[in-house]
Amino acid sequence: MQRNWWKDAVVYQVWPASFKDSNDDGVGDLRGIIDSLDHIQSLGANTLWVSPIYSSPQVDFGYDISDYESIYPIFGSIKDVDDLIKACHDRNIKILMDLVVNHTSDAHKWFQESRSSKTNPKRDWYIWRSAKHDKSGRRLPPNNWRSNFTGSAWTWDEKTQEYYLHLFASAQPDLNWDCPELRQAVYDSALKFWLEKGIDGFRVDTMAIYSKNPDLPDAPVSDPTSPWQTGRMYYAHQPKVFDILQEMQQLMSRYGDKMTVGEFGSLSDTGLALQYVSEQRRCVGMGFQFETVCLGYSLNHWDIRPFTLREFKATFSKWQRFIEDNDGWTCVFLENHDIARSVSRFGCDSPEFRERSAKMLAMLQATATGTLFLYQGQEIGMTNVPAEWPAEEYKDISSQNYWKSVTRSTTEKRLIDKAMDNLRNVARDHGRTPMQWDDGPHGGFTSSKSGPWMRINDNYPEINVKRQSCDPTSVLSFWKRMLLLRKEHSDLFVAGTWRDIDPQSLSLMTYTKTSARQRALVILNFTRTVQPLALPEEFQDEELRIVTTERWGSDVLGPFEGRFVKAPGAVEDDTKEAANTVTKAIWLVMNSAHAGNGGHLAAAADLYFRGPNGLHAKTQGAHKAGKW
């Protein structure tokens, strides 16, 4: 398989509004990013992904674009982008921009023309349909599809007496990708304009939903409590979407080897995923799969269910192995701007365990196969916002719409409390609080007298870049060491063969990585209790060992401890055969250790399961909440 530059990339994602404010207006900006490139480079990242910075009314924090060729003034100017591109390239850092072309803002000139009359040449650039009517003559939307931000996916336009489709906010009308003139306009304005400025690729937003079933049929009822249903079967992964992406890729290939990473969305079918990322098909270079990071989500996103470590391991391993024996590629991430913080979601964010959890998850990501994506603040172990914050502190449109829909529909305390719990656990706001640079006012994010645009997490005096930069045992220092290790052993970690060991364990995540000449074993303890450890003979005389904490002996793993062991010597046999052989050997050793412990590990594992609020205890068959 060809090793393009982007396969070995470590990508650092910046959410501009919350990264660094350079002019003291309380909002992050492009100059703030430029001023912080040394931090990104020192971490070991070699690619920068900048979330949307285009002109926008900011209904959905920049994902409602009113002009692809200009910049939201609060973020800066075109010159600032030019300076950022140059500053990145001077440091040998590649730069990606967000490609948001499923929809535009309703303030975009294209939509303004489209809605001006039914005969306007740009009418077909968006998706318009006539109303339906019930038996009483009441006007209804063309179908029952639900917006991703709650409510109907259709909005009535009074002037032209038709509905337009918006799979997100009503201010984000969907583009009609069946229209050739529209496609060419997008290519010219959203792609060519920036490729000619020298950017190195795109993160392709919502790539799976560009094409819709032309009949726009009603979705089957999956939520009997709502008139609006998820219509993904009629707008996600439609056949024409692959033609669109191939057309885009052909255009980008004229500018050299550009990186593209698209969103699979809720895709769980690896065969379908391969149709997007196959080198031969040339749709996108890789895709973000959300099956792991969205464990426990329901179809409407907010009805969260508990999940176990077994489920986490199964999905993670599945997407690690799905590119074996084919020409596809994958990526690894646990955080971005759309999901909660990984320490809070998959570890434990209590003061006692949050640093250990962050290091353990760093070890998982840094040793996983594929292109690595790191989100701002993840390198210092930033957490979800405190549970005490009221709903008013949540700024995201999705959070606001959800909270309003619940509080308007019920006064029952149980349901309102549940809605608040859901916000605390999975709201997108958790990843959008200001970056915590130091322990000064507003965490060093801004010097604005009125403060930042969004409240900074209360724990910034303890969790910040300055404090961790001076501490060789910090989460930040650990990330730097792990990313250096990943670079030095890229064949093993970036492209090695993954094998899951003991997938049924509810306490440990254990796996091997094997390349043509190297083997490594990684063991992660996802509990707050000590777990027994027995290394197979092959790894007892290790060539290289890394642990997330030095407090525990060689025969046990401490709470949320991770351990990496690289076997000495070279591997001469077939990589996958070697991986399977060592997997069997380790499984036997580990199970012997468990048996020798009198069943303690299995019993301890059964005490806990993963829920929306972290770890929960099981008592006499009932689920009793308790923080992990």
C-alpha positions in Angstrom: 0.0 0.0 0.0 1.3 3.5 -0.9 2.3 5.6 2.1 1.1 9.1 1.3 2.4 11.8 3.5 -1.0 12.2 5.2 -1.0 8.6 6.4 1.8 9.4 8.8 0.3 12.8 9.8 -0.5 13.8 13.3 -3.3 16.3 12.8 -4.1 19.0 15.4 -7.6 20.4 15.2 -8.3 24.0 16.1 -11.7 25.4 16.9 -10.9 29.0 16.2 -13.4 30.8 18.4 -12.1 29.0 21.5 -8.3 28.6 20.8 -6.5 31.9 21.4 -7.7 35.5 21.3 -5.0 37.9 20.0 -6.9 41.2 20.1 -8.8 41.0 23.4 -12.3 40.9 22.1 -13.1 37.7 23.9 -13.1 35.5 20.7 -10.3 33.4 19.3 -8.9 34.4 15.9 -6.4 33.6 13.2 -3.6 35.7 14.7 -4.1 33.7 17.9 -3.5 30.5 16.0 -0.4 31.9 14.3 0.9 33.0 17.7 0.4 29.4 19.0 2.0 27.4 16.2 5.1 26.8 18.3 2.9 24.9 20.9 1.4 22.8 18.2 4.8 22.0 16.6 6.4 21.2 20.0 3.7 18.7 20.7 4.7 16.7 17.6 1.8 17.5 15.3 2.7 18.2 11.7 -0.7 19.0 10.3 -3.2 21.7 11.3 -6.9 21.4 10.7 -8.7 24.7 11.1 -12.5 24.5 11.7 -14.7 26.9 9.6 -13.4 30.5 9.5 -15.5 31.7 6.5 -18.0 34.5 6.5 -21.1 33.4 8.4 -24.0 34.6 10.5 -22.7 32.1 13.1 -26.1 30.3 13.6 -24.1 27.1 13.8 -20.7 28.4 14.7 -19.5 28.8 11.2 -21.1 25.8 9.6 -23.6 28.1 8.0 -21.4 29.8 5.4 -22.5 33.0 3.6 -19.4 33.3 1.5 -16.7 30.7 0.9 -14.2 33.3 -0.4 -14.1 35.7 2.6 -13.4 35.4 6.3 -15.7 36.0 9.3 -14.4 39.5 10.4 -14.0 38.6 14.1 -11.6 35.8 13.1 -9.5 38.1 10.8 -9.0 38.6 7.1 -7.9 36.8 3.9 -4.4 38.2 4.6 -4.4 36.5 8.0 -5.2 33.2 6.3 -2.4 33.8 3.8 0.0 34.5 6.8 -1.2 31.4 8.6 -0.6 29.2 5.5 2.9 30.6 5.2 3.6 30.3 8.9 2.6 26.7 8.8 4.6 25.8 5.8 7.7 27.6 7.2 7.4 25.1 10.1 6.8 22.1 7.8 3.2 22.0 9.1 0.5 21.1 6.5 -2.8 22.9 6.8 -6.4 21.6 6.2 -9.6 23.6 6.0 -13.2 22.6 6.6 -15.2 21.9 3.4 -18.8 22.6 4.3 -20.8 22.1 1.1 -23.9 20.0 2.0 -25.5 23.3 2.8 -24.9 27.1 2.9 -26.2 29.8 5.1 -29.6 31.2 4.1 -27.7 34.5 3.9 -25.5 33.2 1.1 -26.1 35.1 -2.2 -26.9 31.8 -3.9 -29.8 31.1 -1.6 -31.0 34.7 -1.7 -31.3 34.4 -5.5 -32.9 30.9 -5.2 -35.6 32.1 -2.9 -36.3 35.2 -4.9 -38.7 33.5 -7.3 -39.5 30.1 -8.7 -38.1 31.1 -12.1 -34.8 32.3 -10.9 -31.8 30.4 -12.6 -30.5 29.4 -9.1 -33.9 28.0 -7.9 -32.6 24.4 -8.5 -29.4 25.1 -6.6 -31.4 24.2 -3.5 -34.1 21.6 -2.7 -37.6 23.1 -3.0 -40.9 21.2 -2.8 -44.6 22.0 -2.6 -46.6 21.5 0.6 -48.7 18.5 1.4 -52.1 18.9 3.1 -54.0 16.8 5.6 -57.7 15.9 5.3 -58.6 19.2 7.0 -56.6 21.2 4.5 -53.8 22.0 7.0 -50.5 22.6 5.3 -47.8 20.0 6.0 -44.1 19.7 5.0 -43.3 17.5 2.0 -42.2 14.6 4.2 -41.7 13.6 7.9 -37.9 14.0 8.0 -36.4 15.3 11.3 -33.7 17.9 11.3 -30.5 16.9 13.1 -31.2 19.9 15.3 -34.7 18.7 16.2 -38.0 19.6 14.6 -38.9 19.3 10.9 -36.2 19.3 8.2 -38.4 21.7 6.1 -39.1 25.4 6.4 -41.9 27.2 4.6 -41.0 30.2 2.4 -43.8 32.6 2.4 -42.7 34.5 -0.7 -42.5 31.6 -3.2 -45.1 29.4 -1.3 -42.8 26.3 -1.1 -40.7 24.5 1.5 -36.9 24.2 1.4 -35.0 21.3 2.9 -32.5 21.7 5.7 -31.1 18.7 7.4 -29.6 21.0 10.1 -30.9 24.4 11.2 -33.5 26.3 9.1 -30.7 28.8 8.4 -28.7 26.1 6.7 -30.6 25.1 3.5 -29.3 22.0 1.7 -27.7 22.4 -1.7 -29.0 20.4 -4.6 -26.0 18.3 -5.8 -28.0 16.9 -8.7 -27.6 20.4 -10.4 -24.5 20.5 -12.5 -24.3 24.3 -12.3 -24.4 24.2 -8.6 -21.6 21.6 -8.4 -19.3 23.7 -10.6 -20.0 26.8 -8.5 -19.0 24.9 -5.4 -15.8 23.6 -6.9 -14.8 27.1 -8.0 -15.7 28.9 -4.8 -15.2 26.4 -2.0 -12.3 24.3 -3.4 -10.3 25.9 -6.1 -10.2 29.3 -4.4 -8.4 27.7 -1.4 -6.3 25.1 -3.2 -4.8 27.9 -5.3 -3.8 29.6 -2.0 -1.7 26.6 -1.1 -3.7 24.6 1.5 -2.9 20.9 1.8 -6.4 19.4 1.9 -9.9 19.4 3.4 -11.9 17.8 6.2 -15.0 17.1 4.2 -18.1 17.9 6.4 -21.1 15.5 6.2 -19.8 14.0 3.0 -22.3 11.0 3.2 -25.4 13.1 2.8 -24.8 15.2 -0.3 -27.1 13.1 -2.4 -30.8 12.6 -1.5 -33.3 10.1 -2.8 -35.1 12.2 -5.5 -38.5 11.0 -4.3 -37.9 12.3 -0.8 -40.2 9.6 0.7 -41.5 9.6 4.3 -39.2 7.8 6.8 -40.6 4.9 8.7 -41.7 5.7 12.3 -38.9 5.0 14.7 -40.0 7.5 17.4 -43.7 7.2 18.0 -43.6 10.2 20.3 -42.6 12.6 17.5 -44.2 13.6 14.2 -40.6 13.8 12.8 -38.5 10.8 12.0 -34.9 10.1 11.0 -34.8 9.9 7.2 -31.1 8.9 6.9 -32.0 5.8 4.8 -33.1 8.3 2.1 -30.3 10.8 2.3 -27.2 9.0 3.6 -24.8 7.0 1.4 -26.9 7.3 -1.7 -25.3 5.9 -4.9 -24.6 9.3 -6.4 -22.6 10.5 -3.5 -19.6 8.5 -4.6 -19.7 10.1 -8.1 -19.7 13.5 -6.4 -16.7 12.7 -4.2 -14.8 11.2 -7.1 -15.4 14.3 -9.1 -14.0 16.4 -6.2 -11.0 14.2 -5.8 -10.2 14.5 -9.5 -10.2 18.2 -9.2 -8.0 18.2 -6.2 -5.5 15.8 -7.8 -4.5 18.6 -10.2 -3.0 20.3 -7.2 -0.8 17.4 -6.0 -1.2 14.9 -3.2 -3.9 16.6 -1.1 -5.4 15.1 2.1 -9.1 14.5 2.4 -10.9 13.1 5.5 -14.6 12.9 5.4 -17.3 12.1 7.9 -18.9 8.7 7.7 -21.5 9.8 10.2 -23.2 6.9 12.0 -22.0 4.3 9.5 -21.3 0.9 11.0 -20.9 -1.1 7.7 -17.1 -1.5 7.0 -17.8 -2.7 3.5 -19.7 0.5 2.7 -16.9 2.5 4.4 -14.4 0.9 2.1 -16.3 2.3 -0.9 -15.4 5.7 0.4 -11.7 5.2 1.2 -10.5 2.6 -1.3 -7.4 3.9 -3.1 -8.8 2.6 -6.4 -12.2 4.3 -6.0 -10.6 7.6 -5.0 -13.4 9.3 -3.1 -11.6 10.4 0.0 -8.3 9.5 1.7 -10.0 8.4 5.0 -13.1 8.8 7.0 -14.1 9.6 10.5 -16.2 6.8 11.9 -18.4 7.8 14.9 -19.4 4.3 16.0 -16.9 4.3 18.8 -17.1 7.9 20.0 -20.9 7.9 19.8 -21.4 4.6 21.8 -24.7 4.9 23.7 -26.3 7.4 21.4 -29.8 6.8 20.2 -31.2 7.8 16.8 -32.1 11.2 18.1 -28.6 11.6 19.7 -29.9 12.7 23.1 -31.4 9.5 24.6 -28.2 8.1 26.0 -27.9 4.4 27.1 -25.0 2.8 29.1 -22.3 0.8 27.3 -19.6 -1.5 28.4 -15.8 -1.6 27.9 -16.5 -4.7 25.7 -18.5 -2.6 23.3 -15.9 0.1 23.3 -13.2 -2.5 22.5 -15.3 -4.2 19.8 -15.9 -1.0 17.9 -12.4 0.3 18.2 -10.9 -3.0 17.1 -13.3 -3.3 14.3 -12.3 0.0 12.7 -8.6 -0.7 13.4 -8.8 -3.9 11.3 -11.3 -3.0 8.6 -8.5 -1.9 6.2 -6.7 -5.3 6.3 -6.3 -7.0 3.0 -7.5 -4.0 1.0 -6.4 -0.7 -0.3 -8.2 1.5 2.2 -7.0 3.7 5.0 -8.3 4.7 8.4 -7.8 7.3 11.1 -8.0 7.4 14.9 -9.6 10.0 17.1 -11.4 10.3 20.4 -12.3 14.0 20.4 -13.4 16.8 18.1 -15.7 19.8 18.1 -18.8 17.7 17.9 -18.3 15.4 20.9 -17.6 15.5 24.6 -14.2 15.2 26.1 -12.7 11.8 26.0 -11.4 11.8 29.6 -15.0 12.4 30.8 -16.6 10.0 28.4 -14.2 7.0 28.4 -12.1 7.6 31.5 -12.7 9.3 34.8 -12.5 13.1 35.2 -12.3 13.2 39.0 -9.2 15.0 40.3 -7.9 11.6 41.5 -8.0 9.8 38.2 -8.3 12.4 35.3 -4.6 12.6 34.7 -4.2 8.9 34.7 -7.2 8.5 32.4 -5.8 11.1 29.9 -2.4 9.4 29.7 -4.0 6.0 29.3 -6.2 7.3 26.4 -3.1 9.0 24.9 -1.3 5.7 24.9 -4.3 4.1 23.1 -4.4 6.7 20.4 -0.7 7.0 19.9 -0.3 3.2 19.3 -3.3 2.8 17.1 -3.2 2.2 13.3 -4.1 5.1 11.0 -3.8 8.9 10.8 -3.9 10.4 14.3 -6.2 13.3 15.1 -5.8 15.3 18.2 -8.2 18.0 19.3 -7.2 21.3 21.1 -7.0 20.8 24.8 -6.9 17.0 24.5 -3.1 17.2 25.0 -3.6 18.6 28.5 -6.5 16.4 29.4 -9.3 19.0 29.3 -12.6 17.7 30.7 -16.3 18.2 30.3 -17.8 21.3 32.0 -18.7 21.0 35.6 -22.0 19.3 36.4 -23.1 22.4 38.3 -23.3 24.6 35.2 -26.9 25.4 34.3 -28.4 24.9 30.9 -27.9 28.6 30.1 -24.2 28.1 29.9 -24.6 25.7 26.9 -24.3 27.9 23.8 -24.5 25.3 20.9 -27.6 25.5 18.8 -28.1 21.7 19.1 -28.0 22.0 22.9 -30.3 25.0 23.0 -32.9 23.4 20.7 -32.8 20.2 22.6 -33.3 21.9 26.0 -36.1 24.1 24.7 -37.9 21.1 23.1 -37.8 19.2 26.5 -38.8 22.1 28.8 -41.6 23.2 26.4 -43.0 19.8 26.2 -43.0 18.8 29.9 -42.8 20.0 33.5 -42.0 16.6 34.9 -38.9 16.9 37.0 -37.7 13.4 36.1 -37.6 14.2 32.4 -36.1 17.6 32.8 -33.3 16.1 35.1 -32.6 13.5 32.5 -32.3 16.1 29.8 -29.9 18.0 32.0 -27.9 14.8 32.5 -27.7 14.3 28.7 -26.3 17.9 28.3 -23.7 17.2 31.0 -22.5 14.1 29.2 -22.6 14.5 25.4 -23.4 18.2 24.5 -21.0 19.5 21.9 -20.3 22.5 24.1 -17.8 20.4 26.2 -15.4 20.5 23.3 -15.9 24.2 22.7 -14.9 25.8 25.9 -11.9 28.2 25.7 -8.4 26.6 25.6 -6.8 26.6 29.0 -3.3 28.2 28.5 -2.4 29.2 32.0 -3.8 29.9 35.5 -4.3 33.6 35.0 -7.6 35.4 34.3 -9.7 33.5 31.8 -7.1 30.8 31.6 -4.8 33.0 29.4 -7.3 32.6 26.5 -8.1 36.3 26.4 -7.4 39.6 28.2 -10.8 41.0 27.4 -12.3 42.9 30.4 -15.7 41.4 29.5 -14.3 37.9 29.5 -14.5 35.1 26.8 -17.4 34.5 24.5 -18.1 31.3 26.4 -17.3 30.5 30.0 -14.0 28.8 30.6 -14.0 25.5 32.5 -13.7 26.0 36.2 -10.7 23.7 36.5 -8.3 25.8 34.3 -6.0 26.7 37.3 -5.2 23.0 37.6 -5.4 22.0 33.9 -3.4 24.3 31.6 -0.6 24.4 29.1 1.8 26.5 31.2 1.6 24.3 34.3 2.1 21.1 32.3 4.9 22.5 30.2 7.1 22.6 33.3 6.2 19.2 34.5 7.9 16.1 32.9 5.2 13.9 34.4 2.2 15.9 33.0 -0.3 14.8 30.4 1.2 17.2 27.9 4.7 15.8 28.4 3.4 12.3 28.1 1.6 13.1 24.8 4.9 14.5 23.5 6.8 11.3 24.3 4.1 9.1 22.8 4.0 11.1 19.6 7.8 10.9 19.3 7.6 7.2 19.8 4.9 6.9 17.2 7.1 8.8 14.7 10.2 6.7 15.5 8.2 3.4 15.1 5.7 4.4 12.4 5.7 1.0 10.7 4.6 -0.5 13.9 2.1 2.1 15.1 0.8 4.0 12.1 0.6 0.9 9.8 1.0 -2.1 12.0 -1.4 -5.0 12.3 -3.8 -4.8 15.3 -4.9 -7.8 17.3 -7.3 -7.5 20.2 -6.5 -9.8 23.2 -9.3 -11.0 25.6 -12.1 -8.9 24.1 -14.5 -10.2 26.7 -12.7 -8.5 29.6 -14.7 -5.7 31.3 -11.5 -4.3 32.9 -8.6 -4.4 30.5 -8.1 -3.4 26.9 -5.2 -5.5 25.6 -3.9 -5.6 22.1 -0.7 -6.3 20.1 0.8 -4.3 17.2 2.9 -6.1 14.7 5.0 -4.9 11.7 7.4 -6.7 9.5 10.2 -6.4 12.1 8.6 -5.4 15.4 6.1 -6.5 18.0 4.5 -4.6 20.8 2.0 -5.3 23.5 -0.3 -2.6 25.0 -2.4 -3.2 28.2 -4.8 -0.5 29.5 -6.7 -0.7 32.7 -10.1 1.0 32.3 -11.0 0.7 36.0 -10.2 2.5 39.3 -9.0 -0.8 40.9 -5.6 -2.6 40.7 -5.6 -5.4 38.2 -3.2 -8.4 38.0 -0.7 -8.5 35.2 1.4 -11.3 33.7 3.5 -10.7 30.7 4.2 -13.5 28.2 7.8 -14.6 28.1 8.4 -12.9 24.7 7.8 -9.5 26.4 9.5 -10.1 29.8 12.9 -9.0 28.5 11.5 -6.0 26.8 13.5 -3.7 24.5 11.3 -0.7 25.3 8.8 -0.1 28.1 6.5 2.9 28.7 4.0 3.2 31.6 1.6 5.9 32.4 2.5 5.8 36.1 5.5 4.5 38.0 3.7 3.7 41.2 2.8 0.1 40.5 4.9 -3.0 40.3 5.6 -5.3 37.3 2.9 -7.8 38.3 -0.1 -5.4 38.6 -1.7 -2.5 36.7 -2.8 0.5 38.7 -6.1 2.3 38.3 -6.3 3.7 34.7 -2.7 2.7 34.1 -1.5 1.9 30.6 1.6 -0.1 29.8 3.4 -0.5 26.5 6.0 -3.1 26.0 8.1 -3.7 22.8 9.6 -7.1 22.3 13.4 -7.2 21.6 14.8 -8.4 18.3 13.3 -8.5 14.8 10.4 -10.4 13.5 11.2 -12.3 10.3 7.9 -14.2 9.7 4.7 -13.0 8.0 3.2 -10.0 9.9 -0.3 -11.3 10.2 0.7 -14.8 11.1 3.1 -13.4 13.7 0.3 -11.2 15.0 -2.1 -14.2 15.4 0.6 -16.4 17.0 1.5 -13.9 19.7 -2.2 -13.0 20.3 -2.9 -16.7 21.2 0.1 -16.8 23.5 -0.8 -13.7 25.4 -4.4 -14.7 25.7 -3.3 -18.0 27.4 -1.0 -16.1 29.8 -3.6 -13.5 30.7 -6.2 -16.1 31.4 -3.8 -18.0 33.6 -3.2 -14.9 35.6 -7.0 -14.4 36.0 -7.5 -17.9 37.1 -4.7 -17.7 39.5 -6.4 -14.7 41.1 -9.3 -16.9 42.2 -11.7 -15.2 39.9 -11.2 -11.8 41.5 -10.6 -10.0 38.2 -13.9 -11.3 36.7 -15.8 -10.5 39.8 -14.3 -7.0 40.0 -15.1 -6.5 36.3 -18.7 -7.4 36.8 -19.1 -4.7 39.3 -19.0 -1.9 36.8 -20.5 -0.9 33.4 -20.1 2.2 31.4 -23.1 4.6 31.5 -23.7 8.2 30.4 -22.4 9.5 33.7 -19.3 7.4 33.7 -18.9 4.2 35.7 -22.0 2.7 37.4 -22.0 0.1 40.1 -24.3 -3.0 39.8 -25.8 -3.9 43.2 -28.1 -6.9 43.5 -29.0 -6.8 39.9 -30.0 -3.1 39.9 -28.0 -0.2 38.4 -26.8 2.2 41.0 -25.0 5.4 39.8 -21.4 5.9 40.9 -18.6 7.9 39.2 -15.9 5.8 37.5 
